[in-house]
Each structure stands twice: as structure tokens, then as C-alpha cells.
Amino acid sequence: MATPVLDLGGRIEAACLGALAGEAAAGGAAGAADLLGVAESAAATGGFVEEDLRQRGLQRPSRSGTAGLLLRALPFGLLTPLDRPRLRRDSYRCVSLAGADEGTAVAAVAAAILIADLLRFDVGTTAVRVRQSLLEDAPAALLEHLAPRPGSDVSASSEPASVLQSAITALAGADSLDGVLAAASGGPAPALGLAGAFAGARFGRDAVTAIDVERLAHGDRAVQIARKLAERAESIAVGV
């Protein structure tokens, strides 16, 4: 029997706000718009629907660079965290629609699986589970990045696999959203957005209680989208 997700709605909301907090800390585009845009589409349609994504302009590259596409994969991990084949398929198709190369697309799938498992497990267990899931599909170079960097130092590289590893490293070295973002601060902007989303999924509602949603740029919109995504996720889980 699968380990249940406790307070899915709270964790989805925290992930969305965490990404925005990461973007605020980065001082520039860090992928939060990518996450929220796809989350809004997934909440409206129930998954990957190419026409809807195109209508929202999500066939275009990310303003955060190639690594920003990793955040477009996250809503599918939040939407169907217990349905591995579905979240893998939807996240892959979503970033491929935006022109991601194969390496970026597989890294995005890894990010979606990571956030899905962080809803239920600690970062160490999650990293092991994700590596096992991708053992036959991912290149060895990506598998090596699915673990914290030695010494807890994040990389300045903007290459998607390195950004993903920086977010994992930051999460492994802290136990609060602020701590995670501080740990990720040496990396590129998308690493902060990704780390913030991961922290929200892992730590849940408590991670974002100190955030002033009204003062956080796009905070109110993020909460609205998160709640709609949570409603859709819960309806899918019970087969409605």
C-alpha cells in the first residue's frame, strides 16, 4: 500500500509560494511563472493538454532560461504524485512542447518525480527512489546529479542537471524554507525557484506561514492556483 500524502492541499500551496519566495530571493525570473502557468492549465484540464498550454503561451521558452523548464514539470508531480507513469508522461510532453532537448526533458521528469516523492518522504529517501525510477532511462551523468553535492556547496552552473542538484543540495542542508533558500543562494536563479518549491512540498504549510502573501509578488494568484490544483488532484485521486 502506497504511503499517503498528508495535507496535499497545504503542500501544493506551500510549493507554489516557495517557488515565488525563491524568485524573490533571486531578484529575477527563477521559474515561478513557469510553475504557475502550467499549474493553472493542469488545474483547469486535469493534466497535459497541448492546446490549453499553447493558448497560455507555454510552448515558448522559459524567461528563466533552459533550467526554468524544470519548474514547468513540477505541477504534474503535485497533481498525480502516486501515478508515476502519468506524471512522467505529462511532464516530459510539457517541456518537450517548449523545445527542451532530451537531456533537459529527462531532468524535468526527475524534478517532477522528486517533488511528488517529497510530498511523502525526506530528501534522502526521495533521491534514492528517483534514481531507482530513472535507472534504465536517464544517462549516468544525470543519475549522478540526483544526490546532494559533497560539502553542501551549490553549483553556479545553469545547466539543468546541475540546477536540479543544487536544489537537492540546498534542501538536504536545511530544515526551513529560509534555510533552503539561503543554501541555494550561490546558484543560478532557477535553482532558488526549484529549491523553494521542493521545500514547500517537503515541509508543507508550516514552511510558508511567515510569508506575507499580499506583499509577495503574485502571491494571491499563487494561492488561488494552488487551491484549484489541489482540488483537481483530490478529484483525480478518488476517481471523480
Secondary structure as UniProt FT lines:
FT   TURN            6..7
FT   HELIX           8..26
FT   HELIX           32..45
FT   HELIX           50..55
FT   TURN            56..59
FT   TURN            63..64
FT   HELIX           66..68
FT   HELIX           69..79
FT   TURN            81..82
FT   HELIX           84..97
FT   TURN            98..99
FT   HELIX           102..118
FT   TURN            119..120
FT   HELIX           123..134
FT   TURN            135..137
FT   HELIX           140..145
FT   HELIX           150..152
FT   HELIX           160..172
FT   HELIX           177..184
FT   TURN            185..186
FT   HELIX           189..203
FT   HELIX           204..208
FT   TURN            209..210
FT   TURN            213..215
FT   TURN            217..218
FT   HELIX           219..237
FT   TURN            238..239
//
